[in-house]
Amino acid sequence: MRAIQLHHYEDPAHGWLKVPLKLIDKLSLRGEISSSSYVKGDCVYLEEDEDCTKFFDAISKQYSEGLAKEFFDKIKRSWTNNSSKIRKYSHYENIDFNAVEEYREKLLKNTNWSAKAERQIRNATIDDLRYWIKKHYDLGIYF
């Protein structure tokens, strides 16, 4: 395994490390992440205290401390003076993300969407998708 570029986002109150869900799965961390972290699309935004520590500990245990250091050294950092948009993402849940993506794809195929609507669906949070399930569509998929 090679270290990949990760991104750390910070606002005046807290910070999050953006990590692909595939990497979370590879490290067998899916059930270990707290609801203090967020998820959007195929990435988890690990809260910087406990969940980031679990992430780097898992890399050190499964691979090597050197690889964990390489991941840490490659982190790109961003900071804002305002509240981060990450706070509006869905809180992390240990759910079947394949079902979420299946619903997203069925929703996209269900109607002839405008380009703007299609982008919104592709970038929707889990909470937004749940809302659309309840209020507008019954596609037989629930998560």
ABEGO torsion letter per residue (X at the ends): XBBBBBBBBBBAABBBBBBBAAAAAAAGAAAABBAABBBBEABBBBBABAAAAAAAAAAAAABBAAAAAAAAAABBBBBBABBBAAAABBBBBBBBAAAAAAAAAAAAAABBBBAAAAAAAAABBAAAAAAAAAAABBAGBBX
